[in-house]
Amino acid sequence: MNAQTPMETYETLYMRLQEVVARLEGGELPLEETLQLYEQGVRLAAECQRLLDAAELRVRQLQRAEPGPELFA
């Protein structure tokens, strides 16, 4: 469950992150499982952020290629 395939989308990763958060918020987990879920959540959040950063970079590159309204100020 921790291994990520190269084709995982932002949406898939975000859904997995939401599941982790829900389990953590539910409580009643042993400490070791809580720590494992937290670590998994941190990794998923970082990967989501990486994908968002890459998407923003693509948008910025497109804006430079074809000037138009500035989306990210």
C-alpha positions in Angstrom: 0.0 0.0 0.0 3.0 2.3 0.5 4.5 1.8 -2.9 3.3 4.3 -5.5 3.0 3.5 -9.2 4.3 6.0 -11.6 0.8 6.6 -13.0 -0.9 7.5 -9.8 -2.9 10.7 -10.2 -3.3 13.6 -7.9 -6.9 12.5 -7.3 -5.9 9.0 -6.4 -3.2 10.2 -4.0 -5.5 12.8 -2.4 -8.2 10.1 -1.9 -5.7 7.9 -0.1 -4.6 10.9 2.0 -8.2 11.5 3.0 -8.6 7.9 4.0 -5.5 8.1 6.2 -6.7 11.3 7.8 -10.2 9.8 8.5 -8.6 6.8 10.2 -6.3 9.0 12.3 -9.2 11.2 13.3 -11.3 8.2 14.2 -8.8 7.4 17.0 -8.8 4.1 18.8 -5.7 2.9 17.0 -2.6 1.5 18.6 0.3 3.8 18.8 2.4 2.0 16.2 -0.4 1.9 13.7 -1.0 5.6 14.3 2.6 6.4 13.6 2.7 4.3 10.4 -0.5 6.1 9.2 1.0 9.5 10.1 4.2 8.7 8.1 2.1 7.5 5.2 0.0 10.7 5.3 3.2 12.8 5.3 4.5 11.0 2.2 1.1 11.3 0.4 0.8 15.0 1.2 4.3 15.6 -0.1 3.6 13.7 -3.3 0.3 15.6 -3.8 2.2 18.9 -3.3 4.8 17.8 -5.8 2.1 17.1 -8.4 0.5 20.5 -7.7 3.8 22.3 -8.0 4.4 20.5 -11.3 1.0 21.5 -12.6 1.5 25.1 -11.6 4.9 25.1 -13.4 3.2 23.8 -16.5 0.6 26.6 -16.3 3.2 29.2 -15.9 5.2 27.9 -18.9 2.0 28.0 -21.0 1.3 31.5 -19.9 4.8 32.6 -21.0 4.3 30.9 -24.3 0.9 32.5 -24.9 0.5 35.7 -22.9 -2.9 36.2 -21.4 -4.4 37.0 -18.0 -2.1 36.2 -15.1 -3.6 33.3 -13.0 -0.9 33.1 -10.3 0.3 36.4 -8.9 
